[in-house]
Amino acid sequence: MRIFAVYIFKVRKMEQKERVKQILALLDEKYGPIKCYLNHENPWQLLIATILSAQCTDDRVNLVTANLFKKYPTLKDFAEADLTEMEKDIRSTGFYHNKAKNIIASCRMLLELYNGEVPSDIDKLTALAGVGRKTANVIRGNIYAIPSIVVDTHVKRITNMLGLTKSQDPVKIEHELMEILPKDHWIRYNTQVIALGRSICVARRPKCGECFLSHLCPHFTPDIDTI
């Protein structure tokens, strides 16, 4: 029985590997490489934009940062910003009290500890105020081209839909994806899945009938649009 169980495990692992390969190939075919959705001209701008993106859409963040980066053109300007005024500047992104406090604190830390440079080391990044693994991996993947998996709401939801994970913990999902995705797709998977989640696999009403991954998705419901 034990030998049979091991055999079944290996077969399932091989099947999953092939399914992942097909999913990635179809994502590449549909979307190709996609640049970061958050507008930025340098590493610290991306850091600030990513902090603002928590519980907020990228489109809203880009609207806010278009004016924000003009008002505060340097890292020093952000570090010396008035907290109350910063809160007003970013209010529409939500959670603006904590975001304003973290942005100012992080910018001060960058100036004091790293001479104004955004570090690439994940431990140094996550030591910055308001920076978790998601934000750190956005920086590492998009700025430094270090293979990094970003688990946002789209990646969490769609990765579960595709049956690639059963976890709801972003850190566990990140590490599980590291095991099954080739490194050259780590950062690409995030932006491609965001595109899928915005256009087809929409959270409130997924368009399963239009999805190019439907034959690989355990949650595929052919008539979902008519329910």
Phi and psi in degrees as a GROMACS rama.xvg file:
@    title "Ramachandran Plot"
@    xaxis  label "Phi"
@    yaxis  label "Psi"
@TYPE xy
-64.9109  -41.7554  ARG-2
-62.7807  -41.4037  ILE-3
-63.4914  -41.5305  PHE-4
-63.1289  -41.0328  ALA-5
-63.8879  -41.0149  VAL-6
-61.3135  -46.7611  TYR-7
-60.5847  -41.2806  ILE-8
-60.2654  -45.1371  PHE-9
-65.3304  -39.9639  LYS-10
-62.7001  -46.7014  VAL-11
-63.231  -37.8668  ARG-12
-65.2015  -40.8844  LYS-13
-65.1594  -40.0207  MET-14
-65.1093  -41.1478  GLU-15
-65.0091  -41.1713  GLN-16
-60.2895  -41.8786  LYS-17
-68.8839  -38.348  GLU-18
-66.9726  -40.6655  ARG-19
-61.6707  -42.5781  VAL-20
-58.6844  -43.1968  LYS-21
-67.6994  -41.1039  GLN-22
-60.3869  -47.1155  ILE-23
-65.4204  -39.1898  LEU-24
-63.6005  -40.936  ALA-25
-71.2072  -36.4747  LEU-26
-63.8232  -41.0775  LEU-27
-64.0729  -42.945  ASP-28
-64.3704  -39.7302  GLU-29
-77.7621  -43.861  LYS-30
-115.51  -27.4083  TYR-31
64.0613  -169.284  GLY-32
-67.9815  136.539  PRO-33
-123.829  130.151  ILE-34
-71.8457  165.825  LYS-35
-56.3689  138.564  CYS-36
-77.5903  -17.2452  TYR-37
-89.3928  123.662  LEU-38
-69.7957  134.092  ASN-39
-163.912  156.82  HIS-40
-116.53  -9.96357  GLU-41
-156.594  170.819  ASN-42
-59.7874  -42.4967  PRO-43
-70.3326  -29.4152  TRP-44
-66.187  -40.3418  GLN-45
-65.8296  -37.7446  LEU-46
-59.4331  -47.6292  LEU-47
-65.0299  -44.4763  ILE-48
-61.3572  -38.0303  ALA-49
-71.2973  -36.9787  THR-50
-60.8856  -41.3867  ILE-51
-68.065  -25.0631  LEU-52
-75.0605  -10.0424  SER-53
-61.2917  124.141  ALA-54
56.1877  33.0942  GLN-55
-148.129  149.436  CYS-56
-76.0272  151.561  THR-57
-61.991  -36.9269  ASP-58
-61.3268  -42.8435  ASP-59
-65.0846  -43.133  ARG-60
-60.4922  -43.6377  VAL-61
-64.1906  -34.3613  ASN-62
-64.6593  -42.2213  LEU-63
-70.3856  -45.3491  VAL-64
-71.1095  -21.4673  THR-65
-57.8914  -40.2773  ALA-66
-87.297  -35.9022  ASN-67
-61.7703  -43.7762  LEU-68
-73.5912  -17.2497  PHE-69
-80.7882  -39.9169  LYS-70
-69.9548  -36.8558  LYS-71
-121.446  81.7944  TYR-72
-74.8502  -13.177  PRO-73
-127.6  162.374  THR-74
-61.3752  -37.2865  LEU-75
-62.5712  -37.9417  LYS-76
-61.324  -41.1278  ASP-77
-67.3652  -42.0433  PHE-78
-63.7978  -30.0405  ALA-79
-100.664  7.57508  GLU-80
-66.5665  149.624  ALA-81
-75.6367  129.702  ASP-82
-59.6298  -46.6804  LEU-83
-62.3881  -40.6961  THR-84
-68.7433  -39.4509  GLU-85
-62.565  -39.2975  MET-86
-59.1813  -41.2006  GLU-87
-65.8807  -38.6058  LYS-88
-65.1531  -31.9142  ASP-89
-113.874  11.2323  ILE-90
-51.6527  -40.3643  ARG-91
-69.6901  -9.87103  SER-92
-84.9057  -7.76308  THR-93
81.914  158.088  GLY-94
47.9069  37.7788  PHE-95
-68.7542  -24.6482  TYR-96
-62.0402  -54.2239  HIS-97
-68.3021  -40.142  ASN-98
-62.908  -44.0567  LYS-99
-62.8427  -44.8874  ALA-100
-62.2395  -43.5389  LYS-101
-69.5305  -37.9181  ASN-102
-62.9819  -48.0067  ILE-103
-63.1944  -44.7637  ILE-104
-63.8667  -42.6477  ALA-105
-63.8899  -41.9536  SER-106
-65.0904  -36.8828  CYS-107
-65.1188  -41.7918  ARG-108
-63.9475  -39.1819  MET-109
-62.5352  -40.4036  LEU-110
-71.5802  -42.3831  LEU-111
-76.8113  -37.275  GLU-112
-100.183  -29.7218  LEU-113
-128.092  20.1006  TYR-114
54.704  34.0509  ASN-115
84.7069  1.41851  GLY-116
-95.0615  141.5  GLU-117
-84.562  120.48  VAL-118
-69.4944  158.784  PRO-119
-99.7106  -17.7256  SER-120
-69.5256  130.214  ASP-121
-66.0383  -33.7118  ILE-122
-68.7662  -37.9715  ASP-123
-69.5413  -37.3238  LYS-124
-66.4107  -47.1468  LEU-125
-72.6362  -9.40968  THR-126
-81.9875  -13.3243  ALA-127
-73.1068  150.007  LEU-128
-61.3853  128.134  ALA-129
76.8215  10.0613  GLY-130
-108.457  114.842  VAL-131
-104.235  -169.285  GLY-132
-64.4528  -36.0604  ARG-133
-60.3621  -51.5227  LYS-134
-62.8501  -43.1825  THR-135
-60.1909  -41.6092  ALA-136
-71.9878  -29.4101  ASN-137
-61.0216  -45.3663  VAL-138
-65.3112  -48.9522  ILE-139
-62.0923  -41.6653  ARG-140
-76.3033  -42.0219  GLY-141
-89.2996  -28.6939  ASN-142
-95.5858  -45.4102  ILE-143
-105.463  1.23391  TYR-144
55.7157  31.7215  ALA-145
-88.6003  125.649  ILE-146
-51.7349  118.016  PRO-147
-146.327  140.716  SER-148
-105.224  123.638  ILE-149
-102.266  119.008  VAL-150
-104.944  97.4867  VAL-151
-102.993  -169.471  ASP-152
-63.638  -37.9812  THR-153
-65.025  -47.6165  HIS-154
-63.6649  -43.1638  VAL-155
-59.1923  -49.6962  LYS-156
-68.6361  -49.1362  ARG-157
-74.0319  -33.5751  ILE-158
-63.0546  -36.9156  THR-159
-68.1178  -42.5111  ASN-160
-59.2097  -40.1597  MET-161
-77.8509  -5.5487  LEU-162
76.7418  19.3441  GLY-163
-84.4667  -14.4883  LEU-164
-155.317  156.865  THR-165
-114.369  -1.44349  LYS-166
-79.6496  151.08  SER-167
-107.134  -3.2258  GLN-168
-87.8431  116.826  ASP-169
-55.1815  -36.899  PRO-170
-68.0048  -41.3123  VAL-171
-65.5801  -40.8737  LYS-172
-61.2669  -43.6752  ILE-173
-55.8212  -48.6484  GLU-174
-71.1416  -32.7565  HIS-175
-67.3207  -40.6044  GLU-176
-67.5537  -31.9139  LEU-177
-62.2451  -27.9787  MET-178
-78.9466  -29.429  GLU-179
-111.163  -15.9486  ILE-180
-100.641  137.721  LEU-181
-66.4794  147.004  PRO-182
-58.3553  -31.4774  LYS-183
-70.3615  -6.69877  ASP-184
-110.162  -0.160039  HIS-185
-58.8917  -55.9642  TRP-186
-76.7288  -31.7802  ILE-187
-65.1339  -36.5258  ARG-188
-57.2909  -40.6033  TYR-189
-60.9994  -53.2973  ASN-190
-68.8944  -33.5653  THR-191
-68.9548  -40.9254  GLN-192
-68.8323  -33.9562  VAL-193
-60.9033  -44.9557  ILE-194
-60.3627  -42.178  ALA-195
-64.1591  -42.8853  LEU-196
-69.3522  -26.9421  GLY-197
-82.6564  -29.3995  ARG-198
-107.163  -35.6247  SER-199
-123.363  -59.9556  ILE-200
-85.2976  62.1262  CYS-201
-72.6436  137.359  VAL-202
-56.1624  -49.5675  ALA-203
-76.8651  -31.1664  ARG-204
-150.015  78.375  ARG-205
-62.3447  138.151  PRO-206
-94.8574  69.6019  LYS-207
-58.046  -35.2084  CYS-208
-65.8196  -19.5371  GLY-209
-100.949  -5.12427  GLU-210
-79.6817  129.318  CYS-211
-76.6935  -5.50036  PHE-212
-107.1  7.0214  LEU-213
-57.1858  -37.6759  SER-214
-72.6897  -9.81014  HIS-215
-110.404  2.71948  LEU-216
-106.268  120.76  CYS-217
-64.2468  -19.2817  PRO-218
-97.8311  10.3105  HIS-219
-60.182  125.745  PHE-220
-123.988  105.015  THR-221
-54.4347  -37.2349  PRO-222
-107.067  26.0355  ASP-223
-59.9812  -31.7777  ILE-224
-70.8285  -14.9123  ASP-225
-103.313  -0.881134  THR-226
